[in-house]
Amino acid sequence: MEIKTVVTGYLDENCYVLIKDGNCLVVDPGDDFHKIKDVIGDNKVLGVLITHSHADHIGALRNFLTKRSIKIFKRSNLEEKEYKIGDFKFECIQTPGHSKDSVTFYFKEDNMMFIGDFIFKDSIGRCDLPGGSTEEMKESIEKIKEYPDETILYPGHYEQTTLGYEKQNNQYLN
């Protein structure tokens, strides 16, 4: 799978375009739909994955809602289970703390997670915003620590990291 990052909006949100065999998934379509569309190119969009519904992560979502063939995956229509769309397989993991609707998308075959504002390199997402909860964040962190250390974490802002690195270096995961 090819992963392309599109940095969008005034908060430099990471939108990811996952490409496989002419199809793609879009993770967290922040602002700048035209930048995202340029990266999508001729690939067919099968779905949009939303890690949480803060404005910087869904600014261009309305542009995808006009096409009925595109499935939207967000907390309100997801269970903690495995999903398959086209050749893409992923697990939804509920990870509230930054927001009530925070989820993580785990692509086991590719050893990667798209985590929104749940975990950042050497830090975690804020819990003091409306819907945030320190207690839920602690529970989500304990849940995610059970996954393999080699798992690559793709956050909603800043650079990617690995779960193993965060377990060793992130004060919130120690």
TAPE-V313609 format. One record per backbone hydrogen bond with DSSP energy under -1.0 kcal/mol. CO is the residue of the C=O (numbers start at 1). NH is the residue of the N-H. If there is no record, write none. Layout:
CO	NH
CO	NH
//
This chain:
2	19
4	17
6	15
8	13
9	12
13	8
15	6
16	27
17	4
18	25
19	2
20	23
22	44
23	20
24	46
25	18
26	49
27	16
28	30
29	60
32	36
33	37
34	38
35	39
36	40
37	41
40	43
44	24
46	71
47	26
48	73
49	28
51	103
54	57
58	61
60	63
61	64
61	65
64	67
67	70
71	48
73	50
74	77
75	78
79	81
81	92
83	90
85	88
88	85
90	83
91	106
93	104
97	133
99	97
99	102
102	95
104	93
105	114
106	91
107	112
111	152
112	107
113	154
114	105
115	118
116	156
118	125
120	123
123	120
129	132
133	137
134	138
135	139
136	140
137	141
138	142
139	143
140	144
141	145
143	146
144	147
148	151
149	164
151	163
152	113
153	161
154	115
156	14
161	153
162	166
163	167
164	168
165	169
166	170
170	173
//
